[in-house]
C-alpha cells in the first residue's frame, strides 16, 4: 500500500511516478501517442481526409466507456474495501482471543504453570494463524515466518497440511476443549471463545472468496479491448478538428482511460503484492506486537515501516 505524507506538496503529487498508474501504462500511452503523431503528420501533409472520422462516434463511445470503467472500478474497490474490513476484523478477533486467554482463572498453584503454558501456546497459535493466512492468500510458501510461534512437532504437522490456517485453527479448537476438560473454562466461556474462532473461520472464508472469485474474465477482456481500440482510433476522429494538437489530446485521454483500466486491475485482488494492495505483512506485525505484549514480553518486533513509500 502506498503511504505518503499527509501534507504532500501538490506539485510533487503531480509529477509522482512511483506507485501511480503510469508505472504500468506508460508503454500503452506512448504507443497511442506515437500512432497519433503518425496519423497527424500523414493527414496534414498528405491529405488523408477519406481515412478519418468525425468526432461524433468517439463522443458516444467515450461516454459509454467512461460508465463501464467507472462501474468496473467501483466493483474492484468494493473488493479492496471488503478485504480491508475483513483484515480489520481479524485484528480485533485476535486481540479478543488473546484477552480471553489471559482471563483464565488462577485455580491453584499446582495448575498455575500449566495455565500459563496454555495461555502462551494459545496466543502464539493465534499469531501463527494470522501469518499463515497472509501467506495462504499471497500464495507464498514461507512457513518459516511463523515457525517461531509453534513448537517443532506442531510446526511440522502444520507445514504438511494442505491448508495451514485450518490446521492451526483446529489446534486452537483442541486447546479450548483441553481447557474445558481441566475445568479452566466454564460452558459460557467456551461458547464465547468458540464464537471468536468461528469469526476467524468466517474472515478466512471471506478472504478466500475475494481471492478465488475474480471479476468475470469476459467483462475484463471487453473493457481492455474497448479502451485499446478507443485510444488507438481516437486520432482518426480528432485530426481534422484539432490538427497538430491531436497527439496532446490523445496523450491526455489515453492517460485517463488506460490509467483507470490499470487501477481496476491492480485493486481487484487486494491481497496481492502490488504497490496498492493491502499491507498484510504490516497488519500481521501489528497483531504479533499486540498479542506478545499481552503475554508480558518486552522483546517485541518493531512495527513495519514503509520502504520507498510502500507498506507491504
ABEGO torsion letter per residue (X at the ends): XBBBBAABBAAAAAABABGBAAAAAAAAAAAAAAAAAAAAAAAAAAGAAAABBBAAAAAAAAAAAAAAAAAAAAAAAAAAAAAAAAAAAAAAAAAAAAAAAAABBBABAAAAAAAAAAAAAAAAAAAAAAAAAAAAAAGBBBAAAAAAABBAAAAAAAAABABAAAAAAAAAAAAAAAAAAAGABBAAAAAAAAAAAAAAAAAAAAAAAAAABBBBAAAAAAAAAAAAAAAAAAAAAAAAAAEAAAAAAAAAAAAAAAAAAAAAAAAABAABABAABBBAAAAAAAAAAAAAAAAGBABBBBBBBBBGGBBX
